[in-house]
Amino acid sequence: MDFTSAPSKRKTIVVARALLVATRLTIDCIDTLDNFAAFDALLAEPGPWLGGFDLPFGLPRELVTLLGWPTTWRELVTHTQVLGKDAFKAALNQVRESRPMGARYIPRRGDAAAGSSSPMKLVNPPVGLMFFEGAPRIARSGVSVVPCAPTEDSRVVLEAYPGFLARQFTKTSYKKDGPEGRTAARERNREIIVDGLSSASAVLGNLHVEMPESLRLMCVADGSGDMLDAVLCAVQAAMTLLVFQAGDTSYGMPKKADPLEGWIATVPGS
């Protein structure tokens, strides 16, 4: 799932639905959700299923400690909702502005390992708002949240970050909202990624990815990269499911993964 903190008909939540049989992952379709009610309905779909969602599940422990907020995941998520969006944003901005230039955004340990943005960021990209809108809905849904709040529920969600997997195929930009995303160079990079996913690549281990030609063309043509990002999230989820099926009940999460911060699927610990 490629998540947005403000879904609309113009900017939707994008969901790639796929089926894993043995080591073969088939991307069946790509859905779009233009409101949070549809997101809640998706979370409520009966299991068993595993989802890789591109949004931060937690906040940096250092930030939470500085603010004096609860240090268990469910209590933290509830606390941010009690605060409200404006107070949440103000608290993050207050900490950011108190820190020296070059170190204003505190990363989670997983962000540092994956090269992803700190959830303190409220713009470009607004990952803090993605946490604020997404994490409470995930918590309320009762799904098993790995590694923040795992349960025996057959609906399992993992934090994904498509940029981490995309960089295994190309280090240069492959997406951007608006006309700049449709440049020939970015389109070629999306094609490189899609082709890499569809080949027997060492990047994916023994996972084999298949998708209809129609979906392949859609992912290459979509300059925003949202469709391709949803597919990348599905691939990350499948890679972790193979690890789980091989006997690792933590879905490959490193032992040092902080349940308050969460961890990004397929990102190794140092």
Buried (B, 14 or more C-beta within 10 A) or exposed (E): BBBBBEBEEEBBBBBBBBEBEEEEBBBBEBBBBBEBEBBBEBBEEEEEBBBBBBBBBBBBBBBBEBBEBBEEBBEBBBBBBEBEEEEBBEBBBEBBEEEEEEEBBBBBBBBEBBEBBBBBBBEEEBBBBBBBBBBBBBBEBEBBBBBBBBEEBEBBBBBBBBBBBBBBBBEEBBBBEEEEBBEEEBBEBBBBBBEBBBEEBEBBEEBBBBBEEEBBEBBBEBBBBBBBBBBBBBBBBBBBBBBBEEEEEBBBBBEEBBBBBBBBBBBEEE
